[in-house]
């Protein structure tokens, strides 16, 4: 454990998830979901039909991948945040203060705001380079909505909120993997539908 750095797993008994602050903006409801035409009767073959598309929810994604949450305090050093990322093989960590989500810091922030500006990671606090306005989604959001948010906003990590508490984090890799799985399932079901 490095100073103010902490790790929490939302499923662990007694764990206190990081709560979202007032500055968090949730735009999942405004995301546009790509529409997919499904042959008549195809939904009975196991596909989930949702507003004309085949989709999976963030909840199912988290249930499959786990709900580990890694965070640092705003006054932790950027070096501390990088150490957590390296230890857990993740590309970003949440920034929480008094159990409130106040930002997110990623490897991209480090590259652009520390390396390129010739700053010292051991001396720079996370608060100086974090992204304070964090896009979030809920467990009911679809993977399609997450993909739309990430594509539009050019970011790779989304905290997942239940009420005002963080219950997980998903990455673009998680989303792409799920989309591929859905497409494979869709193709298989279509082949079975066509061949009878």
Backbone as a chain_set.jsonl record, in Angstrom:
{"seq": "XXXXXXXXXXXXXXXXXXXXXXXXXXXXXXXXXXXXXXXXXXXXXXXXXXXXXXXXXXXXXXXXXXXXXXXXXXXXXXXXXXXXXXXXXXXXXXXXXXXXXXXXXXXXXXXXXXXXXXXXXXXXXXXXXXXXXXXXXXXXXXXXXXXXXXXXXXXXXXXXXXXXXXXXXXXXXXXXXXXXXXXXXXXXXXXXXXXX", "coords": {"N": [[0.858, -1.193, 0.0], [0.643, 2.155, -0.892], [1.049, 4.954, 0.735], [-1.509, 7.295, 0.508], [-2.917, 5.695, -1.178], [-5.453, 3.402, -2.102], [-7.263, 0.265, -2.33], [-10.335, -1.128, -3.344], [-12.786, -3.675, -3.377], [-15.918, -4.021, -4.632], [-17.585, -6.176, -4.069], [-16.633, -7.291, -1.74], [-17.364, -8.122, 1.611], [-18.41, -5.55, 3.778], [-17.073, -3.599, 2.409], [-16.59, -0.223, 1.434], [-17.897, 1.506, -1.028], [-16.708, 4.024, -3.302], [-18.274, 7.116, -3.315], [-20.185, 9.114, -5.6], [-19.426, 12.462, -6.601], [-20.85, 15.821, -6.676], [-20.039, 16.889, -9.078], [-20.029, 14.999, -11.02], [-21.029, 13.972, -14.211], [-23.656, 12.327, -15.694], [-24.215, 10.882, -18.697], [-25.37, 8.794, -19.919], [-28.041, 8.382, -20.536], [-28.417, 9.992, -22.739], [-27.061, 8.912, -24.787], [-26.728, 7.588, -28.068], [-28.136, 4.673, -29.341], [-26.959, 2.245, -31.551], [-28.941, 0.973, -34.179], [-30.219, -2.229, -34.961], [-31.47, -4.371, -37.394], [-33.64, -7.087, -36.932], [-34.53, -10.3, -38.035], [-37.968, -11.31, -38.398], [-39.294, -13.021, -35.665], [-36.816, -13.787, -34.803], [-35.933, -13.008, -32.283], [-36.805, -14.951, -30.585], [-34.889, -16.835, -30.616], [-32.997, -16.55, -28.716], [-31.692, -14.114, -28.667], [-31.468, -10.827, -27.258], [-33.849, -8.401, -27.501], [-33.895, -4.966, -27.842], [-35.213, -1.93, -28.166], [-35.126, -2.345, -30.944], [-32.58, -3.417, -31.254], [-29.792, -5.671, -30.611], [-28.48, -6.294, -27.497], [-26.378, -5.98, -24.544], [-26.271, -5.503, -21.003], [-24.534, -3.225, -18.743], [-24.462, -4.332, -16.225], [-24.441, -7.135, -16.667], [-21.972, -7.311, -17.875], [-20.239, -6.485, -15.787], [-20.81, -8.488, -13.925], [-19.596, -10.616, -15.142], [-16.865, -9.864, -15.418], [-16.04, -8.904, -12.945], [-15.862, -6.678, -10.052], [-13.826, -5.009, -9.154], [-12.377, -2.097, -7.749], [-10.155, 0.521, -8.045], [-8.505, 3.18, -6.466], [-7.178, 6.487, -5.818], [-6.191, 9.158, -3.613], [-6.799, 12.713, -4.016], [-4.54, 14.121, -3.203], [-2.519, 12.322, -3.425], [0.563, 11.311, -4.999], [1.358, 11.514, -8.506], [3.049, 9.476, -9.172], [2.369, 7.525, -7.253], [-0.212, 6.877, -8.167], [0.413, 5.796, -10.683], [1.823, 3.566, -9.838], [-0.198, 2.011, -8.698], [-1.728, 1.5, -10.987], [0.133, -0.025, -12.454], [0.553, -2.203, -10.731], [-1.932, -3.473, -10.736], [-2.468, -3.812, -13.357], [-4.032, -1.973, -14.913], [-5.393, 0.764, -16.836], [-6.207, 3.156, -15.777], [-7.129, 4.964, -12.799], [-9.555, 5.686, -10.269], [-10.201, 8.859, -8.7], [-10.71, 9.686, -5.476], [-12.236, 11.466, -2.779], [-12.895, 11.634, 0.56], [-14.693, 9.502, 0.273], [-15.973, 10.248, -2.047], [-16.385, 10.493, -5.532], [-14.173, 12.316, -7.381], [-12.718, 12.61, -9.63], [-10.696, 11.233, -12.34], [-7.749, 9.503, -13.252], [-5.497, 8.752, -15.831], [-3.247, 6.711, -17.84], [-2.844, 8.152, -20.124], [-3.224, 10.793, -19.251], [-0.922, 11.031, -17.704], [1.096, 10.772, -19.68], [0.621, 13.034, -21.314], [0.501, 15.231, -19.568], [2.527, 15.103, -17.752], [4.984, 13.785, -18.703], [5.336, 15.05, -21.299], [5.389, 17.677, -20.506], [7.573, 17.8, -18.977], [7.499, 17.329, -16.165], [7.74, 16.255, -12.701], [6.804, 13.107, -11.627], [6.869, 12.13, -9.032], [6.558, 14.296, -7.469], [4.348, 15.714, -8.225], [0.978, 16.284, -7.464], [-1.928, 14.187, -7.821], [-4.305, 15.614, -8.193], [-3.555, 17.772, -9.763], [-3.416, 16.905, -12.399], [-5.546, 15.256, -12.987], [-8.657, 14.235, -14.582], [-11.403, 16.091, -13.966], [-14.167, 16.154, -14.536], [-16.161, 13.573, -14.811], [-17.406, 11.13, -16.915], [-20.127, 8.918, -16.426], [-21.853, 5.733, -16.068], [-24.745, 3.608, -15.542], [-25.682, 0.436, -14.033], [-27.778, -0.438, -15.529], [-27.379, 0.624, -18.005], [-26.715, 0.137, -21.498], [-24.272, -1.847, -23.279], [-23.862, -0.849, -25.795], [-24.505, 1.86, -25.433], [-22.403, 2.605, -23.782], [-20.237, 2.248, -25.525], [-20.859, 4.228, -27.401], [-20.612, 6.562, -25.818], [-17.863, 6.446, -25.107], [-16.638, 6.538, -27.598], [-17.524, 8.994, -28.607], [-16.544, 10.749, -26.641], [-13.834, 10.239, -26.591], [-12.431, 8.699, -24.621], [-11.369, 6.043, -22.369], [-12.282, 4.697, -20.11], [-14.963, 4.021, -17.86], [-16.625, 4.841, -14.97], [-19.009, 3.02, -13.02], [-22.112, 3.691, -11.677], [-24.229, 3.165, -8.849], [-26.935, 4.535, -7.722], [-25.482, 6.966, -5.825], [-23.035, 5.826, -5.605], [-19.948, 4.298, -6.544], [-19.796, 1.284, -8.254], [-18.289, -0.212, -9.876], [-15.912, -0.354, -12.622], [-15.604, 0.06, -16.076], [-13.782, -0.719, -19.054], [-12.665, 0.296, -22.355], [-11.703, -1.966, -23.554], [-13.154, -3.996, -22.237], [-15.688, -3.413, -23.207], [-15.401, -3.722, -26.017], [-14.746, -6.453, -26.123], [-17.152, -7.57, -25.184], [-18.926, -6.696, -27.182], [-17.924, -8.115, -29.379], [-18.445, -10.738, -28.52], [-21.24, -10.664, -28.456], [-21.761, -10.248, -31.184], [-20.699, -12.614, -32.294], [-22.433, -14.475, -31.146], [-24.821, -13.577, -32.273], [-24.333, -14.009, -35.021], [-24.051, -16.808, -35.017], [-26.627, -17.565, -34.171], [-28.134, -16.506, -36.281], [-27.169, -18.065, -38.428], [-28.099, -20.593, -37.65], [-30.807, -20.023, -37.707], [-31.23, -19.498, -40.428], [-30.463, -21.913, -41.666], [-32.201, -23.61, -40.548]], "CA": [[0.0, 0.0, 0.0], [1.472, 3.347, -1.022], [0.49, 6.172, 1.32], [-2.948, 7.515, 0.434], [-3.517, 4.85, -2.204], [-6.238, 2.301, -1.55], [-7.977, -0.589, -3.28], [-11.557, -1.695, -2.802], [-13.567, -4.54, -4.243], [-17.285, -3.742, -4.21], [-18.25, -7.377, -3.591], [-16.081, -7.709, -0.464], [-18.223, -7.708, 2.719], [-17.932, -4.405, 4.54], [-16.39, -2.617, 1.562], [-17.294, 1.05, 1.302], [-17.6, 2.018, -2.362], [-16.504, 5.455, -3.468], [-19.522, 7.775, -3.719], [-19.997, 10.103, -6.664], [-19.573, 13.854, -6.182], [-21.833, 16.602, -7.418], [-19.537, 17.298, -10.381], [-20.116, 13.903, -11.985], [-22.088, 14.117, -15.205], [-24.06, 11.061, -16.281], [-24.821, 11.159, -19.992], [-25.762, 7.525, -20.534], [-29.388, 8.482, -21.085], [-28.438, 10.745, -23.987], [-26.289, 8.207, -25.817], [-27.521, 6.993, -29.136], [-27.876, 3.258, -29.496], [-27.051, 1.802, -32.933], [-30.1, 0.106, -34.391], [-29.951, -3.418, -35.753], [-32.695, -5.033, -37.804], [-33.666, -8.511, -36.597], [-35.593, -10.988, -38.764], [-39.153, -11.625, -37.611], [-39.197, -14.271, -34.928], [-35.436, -14.096, -34.415], [-35.733, -12.78, -30.854], [-37.114, -16.173, -29.858], [-33.747, -17.737, -30.691], [-32.065, -16.297, -27.625], [-31.169, -12.747, -28.697], [-32.226, -9.865, -26.465], [-34.265, -7.294, -28.355], [-34.037, -3.743, -27.055], [-35.359, -0.807, -29.09], [-34.709, -2.725, -32.293], [-31.191, -3.85, -31.316], [-29.357, -6.737, -29.733], [-27.587, -5.606, -26.582], [-26.147, -6.49, -23.199], [-26.184, -4.408, -20.044], [-23.307, -3.074, -17.97], [-24.542, -5.269, -15.105], [-23.981, -8.452, -17.104], [-20.538, -7.183, -18.124], [-19.569, -6.473, -14.485], [-20.975, -9.805, -13.316], [-18.64, -11.512, -15.785], [-15.46, -9.441, -15.254], [-15.724, -8.553, -11.562], [-16.174, -5.292, -9.685], [-12.706, -4.391, -8.456], [-12.269, -0.649, -7.902], [-8.88, 1.035, -7.549], [-8.574, 4.633, -6.408], [-6.172, 7.245, -5.078], [-6.667, 10.444, -3.113], [-6.322, 13.833, -4.84], [-3.213, 14.572, -2.793], [-1.507, 11.299, -3.733], [1.4, 11.731, -6.121], [1.117, 10.833, -9.772], [3.83, 8.235, -9.087], [1.54, 6.577, -6.51], [-1.285, 6.437, -9.062], [1.025, 4.921, -11.685], [2.17, 2.309, -9.167], [-1.437, 1.235, -8.584], [-2.045, 1.028, -12.336], [1.077, -1.084, -12.823], [0.326, -3.36, -9.865], [-3.185, -4.145, -11.069], [-2.56, -3.9, -14.814], [-5.155, -1.168, -15.395], [-4.94, 1.979, -17.501], [-6.713, 4.354, -15.102], [-7.661, 4.779, -11.443], [-10.455, 6.747, -9.839], [-9.701, 9.773, -7.676], [-11.794, 9.847, -4.507], [-11.958, 12.259, -1.586], [-13.961, 11.415, 1.539], [-15.615, 8.546, -0.345], [-16.671, 10.865, -3.171], [-15.66, 10.491, -6.798], [-13.863, 13.694, -7.77], [-11.971, 12.633, -10.881], [-10.076, 10.003, -12.823], [-6.427, 9.74, -13.828], [-5.146, 7.657, -16.736], [-1.902, 6.719, -18.422], [-2.829, 9.244, -21.102], [-2.984, 12.027, -18.485], [0.495, 11.023, -17.339], [1.916, 11.023, -20.871], [0.429, 14.384, -21.847], [0.603, 16.31, -18.584], [3.751, 14.957, -16.965], [6.149, 13.534, -19.565], [5.498, 16.075, -22.327], [5.641, 18.977, -19.87], [8.806, 17.63, -18.205], [7.215, 17.464, -14.747], [8.167, 15.111, -11.895], [5.644, 12.352, -11.149], [6.98, 11.908, -7.59], [6.292, 15.558, -6.775], [3.092, 16.296, -8.706], [-0.226, 15.623, -6.938], [-2.914, 13.703, -8.791], [-5.302, 16.664, -8.434], [-3.066, 18.704, -10.775], [-3.529, 16.411, -13.78], [-6.705, 14.375, -13.175], [-9.832, 14.734, -15.299], [-12.389, 16.253, -12.887], [-15.549, 15.902, -14.978], [-16.124, 12.159, -15.16], [-18.598, 10.508, -17.483], [-20.476, 7.692, -15.721], [-23.022, 4.982, -16.532], [-25.357, 2.783, -14.502], [-25.717, -0.992, -14.382], [-28.839, -0.654, -16.516], [-26.942, 1.135, -19.306], [-26.323, -0.918, -22.426], [-22.898, -1.802, -23.762], [-23.902, 0.053, -26.949], [-24.448, 3.222, -24.913], [-21.022, 2.823, -23.309], [-19.397, 2.397, -26.714], [-21.146, 5.542, -27.975], [-20.006, 7.571, -24.939], [-16.409, 6.397, -25.201], [-16.253, 6.974, -28.941], [-17.792, 10.439, -28.715], [-15.72, 11.514, -25.705], [-12.414, 9.885, -26.754], [-11.841, 8.195, -23.386], [-11.319, 4.585, -22.361], [-12.75, 4.115, -18.855], [-16.241, 4.542, -17.375], [-17.111, 4.377, -13.668], [-20.41, 2.589, -13.005], [-22.734, 4.153, -10.432], [-25.526, 2.689, -8.367], [-27.259, 5.698, -6.907], [-24.346, 7.879, -5.824], [-21.844, 5.053, -5.262], [-19.273, 3.577, -7.622], [-19.882, -0.166, -8.047], [-17.389, -0.876, -10.807], [-15.326, 0.448, -13.692], [-15.43, -0.716, -17.308], [-12.83, -0.136, -19.996], [-12.999, 0.092, -23.766], [-11.409, -3.373, -23.829], [-14.305, -4.772, -21.77], [-16.805, -3.145, -24.11], [-15.119, -4.354, -27.309], [-14.858, -7.898, -25.93], [-18.571, -7.9, -25.089], [-19.52, -6.492, -28.511], [-17.496, -9.251, -30.21], [-19.195, -11.907, -28.055], [-22.627, -10.507, -28.924], [-21.775, -10.456, -32.629], [-20.511, -14.046, -32.553], [-23.686, -15.136, -30.798], [-25.805, -13.181, -33.274], [-24.016, -14.716, -36.26], [-24.389, -18.219, -34.824], [-28.087, -17.714, -34.162], [-28.613, -16.257, -37.654], [-26.855, -19.257, -39.235], [-29.064, -21.656, -37.26], [-32.127, -19.599, -38.162], [-31.282, -19.632, -41.873], [-30.354, -23.317, -42.085], [-33.32, -24.346, -39.984]], "C": [[0.889, 1.235, 0.0], [0.728, 4.561, -0.477], [-1.012, 6.25, 1.209], [-3.648, 6.635, -0.585], [-4.296, 3.729, -1.549], [-6.89, 1.511, -2.663], [-9.24, -1.076, -2.596], [-12.182, -2.601, -3.836], [-14.997, -4.469, -3.752], [-17.991, -4.971, -3.648], [-17.767, -7.802, -2.207], [-16.997, -7.239, 0.659], [-17.595, -6.549, 3.476], [-17.226, -3.352, 3.709], [-17.237, -1.365, 1.442], [-16.973, 1.635, -0.056], [-17.48, 3.534, -2.381], [-17.798, 6.081, -3.971], [-19.228, 8.849, -4.74], [-20.221, 11.511, -6.133], [-20.578, 14.574, -7.06], [-21.359, 16.937, -8.833], [-19.658, 16.212, -11.438], [-21.288, 14.132, -12.921], [-22.396, 12.75, -15.787], [-24.797, 11.349, -17.575], [-25.326, 9.896, -20.66], [-27.142, 7.62, -21.173], [-29.444, 9.191, -22.418], [-27.687, 10.043, -25.112], [-27.217, 7.609, -26.857], [-27.146, 5.533, -29.298], [-27.997, 2.871, -30.968], [-28.221, 0.836, -33.093], [-29.744, -1.041, -35.331], [-31.269, -4.071, -36.111], [-32.593, -6.52, -37.516], [-34.793, -9.165, -37.382], [-36.759, -11.31, -37.839], [-38.985, -12.977, -36.936], [-37.81, -14.581, -34.414], [-35.217, -13.942, -32.921], [-36.016, -14.034, -30.035], [-35.942, -17.136, -29.846], [-32.692, -17.426, -29.639], [-31.451, -14.907, -27.633], [-32.038, -11.872, -27.822], [-32.563, -8.685, -27.353], [-34.533, -6.083, -27.49], [-34.045, -2.56, -27.998], [-34.801, -1.158, -30.461], [-33.282, -3.218, -32.367], [-30.918, -5.015, -30.393], [-28.307, -6.155, -28.805], [-27.378, -6.389, -25.304], [-25.98, -5.292, -22.278], [-24.817, -4.374, -19.359], [-23.299, -4.055, -16.8], [-24.021, -6.645, -15.506], [-22.475, -8.436, -17.375], [-19.764, -7.235, -16.804], [-19.669, -7.822, -13.787], [-19.942, -10.781, -13.874], [-17.194, -11.153, -15.458], [-15.063, -9.168, -13.81], [-15.89, -7.058, -11.328], [-15.057, -4.62, -8.899], [-12.621, -2.905, -8.785], [-10.944, -0.206, -7.289], [-8.938, 2.557, -7.563], [-7.401, 5.205, -5.629], [-6.817, 8.537, -4.599], [-6.131, 11.564, -3.998], [-4.916, 14.291, -4.484], [-2.14, 13.491, -2.926], [-0.649, 11.814, -4.883], [1.018, 10.958, -7.371], [1.879, 9.506, -9.795], [3.048, 7.153, -8.338], [0.435, 6.005, -7.412], [-0.743, 5.486, -10.121], [1.386, 3.568, -11.09], [0.948, 1.407, -9.025], [-1.823, 0.667, -9.947], [-1.157, -0.145, -12.729], [0.814, -2.353, -12.021], [-0.89, -4.167, -10.295], [-3.446, -4.229, -12.572], [-3.816, -3.209, -15.354], [-4.61, 0.129, -15.975], [-5.409, 3.265, -16.862], [-7.142, 3.98, -13.692], [-8.573, 5.953, -11.11], [-9.755, 7.623, -8.807], [-10.868, 10.075, -6.745], [-11.327, 10.642, -3.299], [-13.139, 12.133, -0.645], [-15.083, 10.585, 0.936], [-16.452, 9.159, -1.461], [-15.793, 10.816, -4.407], [-15.441, 11.928, -7.237], [-13.07, 13.764, -9.069], [-11.477, 11.262, -11.271], [-8.722, 10.383, -13.422], [-6.027, 8.512, -14.634], [-3.693, 7.765, -17.191], [-1.766, 7.852, -19.437], [-2.587, 10.588, -20.421], [-1.506, 12.145, -18.123], [1.376, 11.391, -18.537], [1.831, 12.48, -21.312], [0.732, 15.5, -20.852], [1.829, 16.212, -17.678], [4.965, 14.824, -17.88], [6.368, 14.678, -20.547], [5.802, 17.458, -21.75], [6.859, 18.935, -18.947], [8.593, 17.906, -16.716], [7.628, 16.192, -14.009], [6.958, 14.393, -11.302], [5.677, 12.142, -9.639], [6.64, 13.169, -6.795], [4.945, 16.171, -7.148], [1.898, 15.565, -8.112], [-1.194, 15.248, -8.054], [-3.906, 14.795, -9.165], [-4.873, 17.621, -9.547], [-3.305, 18.23, -12.204], [-4.752, 15.533, -14.03], [-7.765, 15.042, -14.05], [-10.953, 14.862, -14.273], [-13.832, 15.961, -13.291], [-15.607, 14.498, -15.573], [-17.457, 11.713, -15.736], [-18.867, 9.214, -16.723], [-21.663, 7.014, -16.395], [-23.597, 4.229, -15.346], [-25.325, 1.329, -14.942], [-26.772, -1.285, -15.433], [-28.457, -0.143, -17.903], [-26.55, -0.035, -20.199], [-24.865, -0.753, -22.827], [-22.815, -0.883, -24.983], [-23.805, 1.512, -26.51], [-23.034, 3.563, -24.439], [-20.083, 3.046, -24.482], [-19.598, 3.769, -27.339], [-20.507, 6.657, -27.144], [-18.492, 7.622, -25.095], [-15.919, 6.897, -26.556], [-16.403, 8.481, -29.082], [-16.836, 11.253, -27.851], [-14.236, 11.237, -25.795], [-11.753, 9.529, -25.424], [-12.052, 6.694, -23.312], [-11.841, 3.919, -21.095], [-14.014, 4.814, -18.38], [-16.541, 3.983, -15.985], [-18.599, 4.025, -13.777], [-21.0, 2.954, -11.651], [-24.019, 3.404, -10.134], [-25.971, 3.719, -7.351], [-26.102, 6.668, -6.983], [-23.042, 7.15, -5.494], [-21.268, 4.345, -6.479], [-19.302, 2.088, -7.31], [-18.991, -0.935, -9.01], [-16.832, 0.118, -11.808], [-15.205, -0.452, -14.918], [-14.497, 0.038, -18.247], [-13.303, -0.375, -21.419], [-12.725, -1.351, -24.161], [-12.552, -4.277, -23.41], [-15.471, -4.637, -22.745], [-16.599, -3.845, -25.454], [-15.26, -5.869, -27.206], [-16.314, -8.336, -25.894], [-19.26, -7.758, -26.434], [-19.168, -7.66, -29.421], [-18.272, -10.508, -29.833], [-20.642, -11.859, -28.543], [-22.714, -10.77, -30.418], [-21.596, -11.92, -32.995], [-21.783, -14.825, -32.267], [-24.766, -14.842, -31.823], [-25.585, -13.921, -34.583], [-24.388, -16.19, -36.156], [-25.877, -18.44, -34.853], [-28.685, -17.48, -35.546], [-28.356, -17.456, -38.549], [-27.824, -20.386, -38.93], [-30.457, -21.319, -37.741], [-32.299, -19.836, -39.669], [-31.302, -21.092, -42.315], [-31.466, -24.173, -41.493], [-32.863, -25.387, -39.004]], "O": [[1.799, 1.338, 0.822], [-0.127, 5.128, -1.158], [-1.725, 5.398, 1.738], [-4.841, 6.804, -0.835], [-3.852, 3.164, -0.549], [-7.056, 1.997, -3.782], [-9.225, -1.401, -1.409], [-12.116, -2.328, -5.035], [-15.281, -4.808, -2.603], [-18.903, -4.834, -2.833], [-18.434, -8.606, -1.556], [-17.382, -6.07, 0.675], [-16.402, -6.562, 3.778], [-16.819, -2.318, 4.238], [-18.463, -1.442, 1.358], [-15.898, 2.204, -0.241], [-18.086, 4.229, -1.566], [-18.361, 5.615, -4.961], [-18.143, 9.43, -4.745], [-21.107, 11.732, -5.307], [-21.087, 14.03, -8.04], [-22.179, 17.238, -9.701], [-19.42, 16.465, -12.619], [-22.396, 14.445, -12.486], [-21.506, 12.082, -16.315], [-25.858, 11.972, -17.574], [-25.674, 9.915, -21.841], [-27.393, 7.02, -22.218], [-30.407, 9.022, -23.165], [-27.675, 10.514, -26.25], [-28.334, 7.186, -26.56], [-25.964, 5.197, -29.382], [-29.029, 3.136, -31.584], [-28.454, -0.016, -32.236], [-29.07, -0.859, -36.344], [-32.103, -4.303, -35.237], [-31.577, -7.146, -37.819], [-35.908, -8.643, -37.398], [-36.569, -11.553, -36.647], [-38.582, -13.955, -37.567], [-37.632, -15.54, -33.663], [-34.404, -14.662, -32.341], [-35.524, -14.168, -28.915], [-35.981, -18.149, -29.146], [-31.599, -17.991, -29.676], [-30.749, -14.549, -26.688], [-33.227, -12.146, -27.659], [-31.669, -8.037, -27.897], [-35.295, -6.15, -26.526], [-33.012, -2.214, -28.571], [-34.086, -0.362, -31.069], [-32.79, -3.431, -33.475], [-31.712, -5.314, -29.5], [-27.33, -5.574, -29.277], [-28.105, -7.339, -25.014], [-25.598, -4.206, -22.713], [-24.056, -5.341, -19.388], [-22.24, -4.557, -16.424], [-23.246, -7.254, -14.769], [-21.786, -9.427, -17.134], [-18.758, -7.937, -16.7], [-18.722, -8.255, -13.13], [-19.47, -11.668, -13.163], [-16.375, -12.046, -15.243], [-13.878, -9.195, -13.48], [-16.038, -6.277, -12.268], [-15.32, -3.753, -8.066], [-12.771, -2.501, -9.938], [-10.653, -0.529, -6.137], [-9.368, 3.157, -8.548], [-6.725, 4.498, -4.881], [-7.855, 8.957, -5.112], [-5.111, 11.385, -4.664], [-4.182, 14.788, -5.338], [-0.982, 13.72, -2.577], [-1.092, 12.663, -5.656], [0.427, 9.88, -7.296], [1.406, 8.526, -10.371], [3.06, 5.991, -8.744], [0.186, 4.8, -7.415], [-1.376, 4.474, -10.423], [1.268, 2.541, -11.757], [1.038, 0.193, -9.208], [-2.199, -0.5, -10.056], [-1.636, -1.14, -13.272], [0.849, -3.454, -12.57], [-0.883, -5.396, -10.228], [-4.515, -4.663, -13.003], [-4.563, -3.783, -16.146], [-3.499, 0.545, -15.647], [-5.066, 4.352, -17.328], [-7.478, 2.828, -13.419], [-8.386, 7.064, -11.604], [-8.83, 7.18, -8.127], [-11.88, 10.642, -7.158], [-10.187, 10.517, -2.852], [-14.262, 12.483, -1.006], [-16.262, 10.913, 1.067], [-17.523, 8.647, -1.787], [-14.591, 11.07, -4.332], [-16.398, 12.675, -7.442], [-12.778, 14.855, -9.559], [-11.79, 10.26, -10.627], [-8.572, 11.448, -14.021], [-6.194, 7.379, -14.185], [-3.015, 8.765, -16.957], [-0.692, 8.436, -19.584], [-1.843, 11.425, -20.933], [-0.914, 13.22, -18.222], [2.284, 12.214, -18.422], [2.846, 13.092, -21.646], [1.167, 16.584, -21.24], [2.126, 17.14, -16.925], [5.871, 15.656, -17.836], [7.47, 15.221, -20.624], [6.396, 18.303, -22.419], [7.146, 19.895, -18.232], [9.378, 18.61, -16.082], [7.843, 15.157, -14.64], [6.178, 14.991, -10.561], [4.624, 11.991, -9.019], [6.456, 13.106, -5.58], [4.458, 17.059, -6.449], [1.804, 14.344, -8.24], [-1.264, 15.91, -9.09], [-4.307, 14.897, -10.324], [-5.723, 18.218, -10.207], [-3.388, 19.046, -13.122], [-4.98, 15.106, -15.161], [-7.762, 16.26, -14.231], [-11.418, 13.848, -13.753], [-14.635, 15.559, -12.449], [-15.158, 14.267, -16.696], [-18.506, 11.897, -15.119], [-17.929, 8.483, -16.407], [-22.383, 7.626, -17.184], [-23.004, 4.214, -14.267], [-24.982, 1.024, -16.085], [-26.67, -2.278, -16.154], [-29.143, -0.448, -18.879], [-26.105, -1.074, -19.711], [-24.296, 0.334, -22.728], [-21.803, -0.211, -25.181], [-23.107, 2.307, -27.138], [-22.538, 4.666, -24.668], [-19.23, 3.932, -24.439], [-18.635, 4.41, -27.76], [-19.926, 7.59, -27.699], [-17.906, 8.699, -25.202], [-14.907, 7.593, -26.643], [-15.521, 9.159, -29.609], [-16.367, 12.313, -28.265], [-13.444, 11.921, -25.148], [-10.653, 9.994, -25.128], [-12.819, 6.131, -24.093], [-11.844, 2.691, -21.009], [-14.135, 6.035, -18.478], [-16.697, 2.771, -15.833], [-19.345, 4.653, -14.528], [-20.465, 2.58, -10.608], [-24.788, 3.058, -11.031], [-25.443, 3.769, -6.24], [-25.762, 7.149, -8.064], [-22.051, 7.789, -5.142], [-22.005, 3.856, -7.336], [-18.884, 1.669, -6.231], [-18.941, -2.164, -8.969], [-17.23, 1.283, -11.837], [-14.757, -1.594, -14.812], [-14.434, 1.267, -18.235], [-14.228, -1.151, -21.656], [-13.428, -1.907, -25.005], [-12.895, -5.218, -24.126], [-16.15, -5.613, -23.066], [-17.515, -4.486, -25.97], [-15.826, -6.502, -28.097], [-16.679, -9.346, -26.496], [-20.086, -8.594, -26.8], [-20.024, -8.147, -30.159], [-18.708, -11.259, -30.705], [-21.199, -12.865, -28.982], [-23.638, -11.442, -30.876], [-22.262, -12.42, -33.902], [-22.172, -15.711, -33.027], [-25.533, -15.727, -32.202], [-26.538, -14.407, -35.191], [-24.966, -16.758, -37.082], [-26.357, -19.385, -35.479], [-29.627, -18.166, -35.944], [-29.218, -17.834, -39.343], [-28.312, -21.058, -39.839], [-31.213, -22.205, -38.139], [-33.343, -20.301, -40.129], [-32.051, -21.469, -43.216], [-31.651, -25.323, -41.89], [-33.688, -26.101, -38.433]]}, "num_chains": 1, "name": "protein.A"}
